């Protein structure tokens, strides 16, 4: 999943640069429009990019524009390296093979939730097909949230009284967890801290409940909550297998060295893990952003 491409920011960029809008029917953008699978959420159509990222049309164009710039840089680096020029040294870019857990950067600063902020959520019962699916989603979310709470200084809180809410956007929680039949375009999808409030939802596809699911369901949600905390995919390093999907690394910051078993790594090129556990390197990176787990402290009343 790429960094949060804010909907209003994407529109503002296109409105500010009419020439960019003129290019919207050309190049990679047009190709992605044709090739990417689509999913409809609350009446709005989104393109599914990088496995678990939902982008509207404006966001897709900005994403395509960034990807084209990324590919040009990569080709220039390869050409320079083949000529013995050491492009990474010339342009001051560290080899991606030396990177690990990555955080999203905005305005030169790491994106994160405020200190002491509690990530409240509910699991919308009425959206699931049956009681068993609802219970499985609720239990998996609790386990995934608990795993992150044990890894760094973040706090999740389930608001069960809102699980029976008749609306998909109840007040009183930061985000919702809900069922959405995405026809298998993703197992689950989430959001980044800098996504607008209307996009703060964790979506779960029917494949999550399949007996044939190749991944640990709790691990799938550990991965998605990693995005909620502001962490990018691990497999986008040049050190990752070449058949792993690539992504634009603009506006990101390295937090650790590359970790082929990271919870944020897709299972590709015989790297990654189907259990999607939070590794020691994941904890190290998460603690650089959020600090030590809250149960590491003895809080003193003043």
TAQUIRA-V150200 format. One line per field, one symbol per residue. ss: DSSP state (H for helix, E for strand, - for the rest). A space follows every 10 residues. Layout:
BEGIN
ss = ???
END
This chain:
BEGIN
ss = ------HHHH HHHHHH-HHH HH----HHHH HHHHH--EEE E--EEEEEE- --EEE-HHHH HHHHHHHHHH HHHHHHHHHH HH----HHHH H----HHH-- -EEEEE--EE -------EEE EEE-HHH--- HHHHHHHHHH HHHHHHHHH- ----EEEE-H HH-------- ----EEEEE- -------EE- ------HHH- EEEE-HHHH- ------HHHH HHHHHHHH-- E--------- ---------- -EEE------ -------E-- E--------H HHHHHHHHHH ---HHH---- --
END
